[in-house]
Amino acid sequence: MLSKYGIYFAFCLLVIAMAIISPAFLHPSNIVNILRQIAVNGIMAVGMTFVMIIGGIDLSVGSILALAAVVAASFAHPGEHRVIIPVLMALAVGLGVGFINGIIIARKRLAPFIVTLGMMTVARGMALVYTNGRPVINLSDGYNRIGGGYFIGLPIPVLAFLLIILGGIFFLHFTRFGRYVFAIGGNELAAKVSGVKTQGVVIRVYALSGMLAALAGVVLSSRVMSGSPSMGQGYELDVIAAVVIGGTTLSGGVGSIGGTIIGALIIGVMNNGLDLLNVSSYWQEIVKGVIIVLAVMLDRKTNR
Amino acid sequence: MDIIAPVKNFLLLLLCAAFLLAGCGRQKKKDHLVIGVSYQNLQYEFTIYLQDAIRSQAKKMNIELIELDSRGKAEDQISEVENFIAFGVDVIILNPCDKEGSAPAVDIAVREKTPIVVLNTIVTNFQKAQAFVGSEDAEAGRIAANYMVSLLKGKGSIAVIHGLNGHSAEVQRSAGINEVLHKYPEVKIVVEQSANWDRAQALTLMENWLSSSKQIDAVIAQNDEMALGASKAIEAAGKQQEMPVIGIDAIRDALKAVEQGKMAATIFQDASGQGRLAVEIAQKIIAREPVAHINYIPFKLVTRENVKQYMKNE
């Protein structure tokens, strides 16, 4: 049992350590706090899990987040549209950009690293062009409630994250689509020979990742009450880190949504804990890097 | 494929020719001034304000601008300055992205005898440039700290949110804050951390601080983006009344927040004044008129009482 759950074990260790060092850590309001803070990273990480299980990678998520955020914000000025409009616009943008990624990767057989690296700068550029470089401000209260509001006692970002997790688990582990995703990651040729329409699955996976990045953009922009074209820079690395810590391999074929959630939690707990302890930001960088590598090391060791 | 290759070559040739022609054209029509402007990062709202001011002033004075954005990379800034000199611009306006890293750009301009005006941010060798236009960042730190000390009546715990570690504005604003707080032993900095000028990062940081058991009476953020992030967290925790937040820059969102009482104050840095003056000085240098070497544009404290007059400027 322990072998399969190495990463969960590592997470528990981290939580116990933090709880001992900082009494404020386990306070319910701080737990909600951590969940709210990892929602953005976590939502994107669910999409990235699908991408990485098929053996791909999506470097464009941070830029898609920014593009979706500015598009959403531009439709969210008070008294213009109902809240659902900016959200749908953002999701459409993310879906579209992800779809283009998928088409190029699946049809033109280009390396996902290159295609999404290109899209990373293209989407960032589009966000800058769309806004003329300026942040989009003056958003309606309704829109700001997405990031700041509560529903049935939980912050809305946390709720959205939970829904995405449930959806992710369902699609990855309980549907034919999910089985195809694993099959492609394990051996794409074999999957193809046994009748899986691999191109279609690959395209859908990248479209999903784009759409979830856009959702994260909606959450983040409403949380900070502005959509800025410079948002989300470097987020792709945090997202990939969460997925890798969670036990998904870079080579594909192996992974789970549960692991990814733990990965996102480990990063979130670390950020929160280091702030609670007022560790200097220079040291935070070092500690974060070490913990990421340690967590994965522990996982590999127990999995052997 | 056989057809595409020659077409591509032809297009490339055409492109080269166009560039050459454009180059010649620039050499010929020298009836007006050409200024090369290298911006630190046009993804910052403040830099965009500088650009707006420079553009409108240049238009007014019939000056041609060549504008390049170094996107926070000092090495790009150096090659941009080299390119300006190759273009044969009359004056360079340098808005440095790095105190140390952008210094070679000034050296190159001095060596090639092209006048250079340093704008907004200090570089280590700015004495070599013809002029510096900007605001003294330490002053903003001093104003912020003094205001907080007076709000706290000389006693309390302050949280400081820093900008990007090592950025010249971060270094100098910190120095200004510390200089003032040293004089008041009963005012202490209990926590300080960088949020990299970023609103979302400051929001997270403040939430975490609020969860910790530390007593925080007031927050000084080194720019408005971060002050807005912090005030969002404070508002969510229902502590808006007891925990004043101050920012620096007076961007639109912050002015609104000051007006609504969500932020205690911000500090106005006059981007349009700086941009305008830089262009004027560049023109004077060419006309061989005397210019002051250091041109400080003062910061101003903006509180709820005087916020209206700054909002009108927008």
Boltz contact constraints between the chains, C-beta under 6 A:
constraints:
  - contact:
      token1: [A, 24]
      token2: [B, 211]
      max_distance: 6.0
  - contact:
      token1: [A, 24]
      token2: [B, 212]
      max_distance: 6.0
  - contact:
      token1: [A, 24]
      token2: [B, 213]
      max_distance: 6.0
  - contact:
      token1: [A, 30]
      token2: [B, 211]
      max_distance: 6.0
  - contact:
      token1: [A, 33]
      token2: [B, 207]
      max_distance: 6.0
  - contact:
      token1: [A, 33]
      token2: [B, 211]
      max_distance: 6.0
  - contact:
      token1: [A, 37]
      token2: [B, 204]
      max_distance: 6.0
  - contact:
      token1: [A, 133]
      token2: [B, 42]
      max_distance: 6.0
  - contact:
      token1: [A, 133]
      token2: [B, 48]
      max_distance: 6.0
  - contact:
      token1: [A, 134]
      token2: [B, 48]
      max_distance: 6.0
  - contact:
      token1: [A, 135]
      token2: [B, 45]
      max_distance: 6.0
  - contact:
      token1: [A, 137]
      token2: [B, 253]
      max_distance: 6.0
  - contact:
      token1: [A, 224]
      token2: [B, 199]
      max_distance: 6.0
  - contact:
      token1: [A, 224]
      token2: [B, 200]
      max_distance: 6.0
  - contact:
      token1: [A, 230]
      token2: [B, 43]
      max_distance: 6.0
  - contact:
      token1: [A, 272]
      token2: [B, 208]
      max_distance: 6.0
  - contact:
      token1: [A, 275]
      token2: [B, 205]
      max_distance: 6.0
  - contact:
      token1: [A, 275]
      token2: [B, 208]
      max_distance: 6.0
  - contact:
      token1: [A, 276]
      token2: [B, 208]
      max_distance: 6.0
  - contact:
      token1: [A, 276]
      token2: [B, 212]
      max_distance: 6.0
  - contact:
      token1: [A, 278]
      token2: [B, 191]
      max_distance: 6.0
  - contact:
      token1: [A, 281]
      token2: [B, 193]
      max_distance: 6.0
  - contact:
      token1: [A, 281]
      token2: [B, 194]
      max_distance: 6.0
